Amino acid sequence: MGEAKELVKKLVEVGNQTDEVVNEMKGWGGTVQFDIDGEKFYVKYNDDGTAEFVEGEAGGANFTIIASDEYWTKVMKGEEDPVMGFMTGKYKIQGNIMESQKLAGVLKKVKL
């Protein structure tokens, strides 16, 4: 299992315990699919603002992050700016790019 995947799991755990994150995500109910070096998993946000980490492929994800483990690990650790990384082609987003800003907001609030 890659380091990026472990950090996404940790993001879910810490985010569920952080009132600021839960309040920000409350009512969204979206799904973020990850494809990290071909390994697929996703995070499902519930209407109450909490999240669940799930192995595999989600049907109907709001957007998909496609990245290398090395790059996404740096994003999760705050060493790379995800907006600049997207703009410079270091990773891809498929689906609703505007909704990906929700994830960027969570990443700013949770320090891993």
C-alpha positions in Angstrom: 0.0 0.0 0.0 1.3 3.4 -1.0 2.1 6.2 1.4 -0.4 8.5 -0.3 -3.2 6.0 0.3 -2.2 5.8 4.0 -2.3 9.6 4.2 -5.7 9.8 2.6 -6.9 7.3 5.3 -5.4 9.5 8.0 -7.0 12.6 6.4 -10.4 10.9 6.8 -9.7 10.0 10.4 -8.4 13.4 11.4 -11.1 15.3 9.4 -13.9 13.3 11.1 -12.5 14.6 14.5 -12.1 18.2 13.4 -15.2 20.3 13.8 -14.1 22.9 11.3 -13.8 20.2 8.5 -17.0 18.4 9.5 -18.9 21.8 9.4 -17.4 22.7 6.0 -18.3 19.4 4.4 -21.8 19.2 6.0 -24.5 18.8 3.4 -22.2 18.2 0.4 -22.5 14.4 0.3 -19.9 14.0 -2.5 -17.5 11.2 -3.4 -13.8 11.7 -4.3 -12.3 8.9 -6.3 -8.5 8.4 -6.2 -6.4 6.6 -8.8 -2.9 6.6 -7.4 -0.5 4.7 -9.6 -3.4 2.5 -10.7 -4.6 1.7 -7.1 -8.2 2.8 -6.7 -10.0 3.9 -3.5 -12.4 6.7 -2.6 -13.6 8.9 0.1 -17.4 9.3 0.5 -18.5 12.4 2.4 -21.8 11.9 4.3 -24.5 14.6 4.6 -23.5 15.1 8.2 -19.9 16.2 7.2 -18.2 13.0 8.2 -16.3 10.8 5.7 -15.6 7.2 5.0 -12.5 5.6 3.3 -13.5 2.8 0.9 -11.3 0.5 -1.2 -12.1 0.1 -4.9 -14.0 2.2 -7.5 -17.0 4.4 -6.7 -19.9 4.5 -9.0 -20.7 8.1 -9.8 -17.8 10.0 -8.1 -18.0 13.7 -8.2 -14.4 13.8 -9.4 -11.3 11.6 -9.7 -7.8 12.5 -8.7 -5.2 10.7 -10.9 -1.7 11.0 -9.6 1.5 9.2 -8.7 2.0 8.0 -5.2 5.1 10.2 -4.9 3.4 13.4 -6.0 0.2 12.9 -4.0 2.2 12.1 -0.9 3.8 15.5 -1.2 0.4 17.1 -1.6 -0.9 15.4 1.5 2.1 16.5 3.5 1.7 20.1 2.4 4.9 20.0 0.4 3.1 20.7 -3.0 0.3 23.1 -3.8 -2.5 21.0 -5.4 -3.8 24.0 -7.4 -0.4 24.7 -8.9 0.2 21.0 -9.5 -3.0 20.7 -11.4 -2.2 23.8 -13.5 1.3 22.5 -14.4 0.1 18.9 -15.2 1.6 17.1 -12.3 -1.7 15.3 -11.8 -5.2 15.2 -13.4 -8.7 15.7 -12.2 -11.6 14.0 -14.1 -15.1 15.1 -13.4 -16.3 18.3 -11.6 -13.1 20.4 -11.2 -15.0 23.1 -9.3 -16.0 20.6 -6.6 -12.4 19.6 -6.2 -12.0 22.9 -4.3 -13.8 21.1 -1.4 -10.9 18.7 -1.1 -8.4 21.6 -1.3 -10.2 23.3 1.6 -10.0 20.1 3.7 -6.3 19.7 2.9 -5.6 23.3 4.2 -7.4 22.6 7.5 -5.9 19.2 8.3 -2.1 18.9 9.0 -0.8 15.4 8.5 
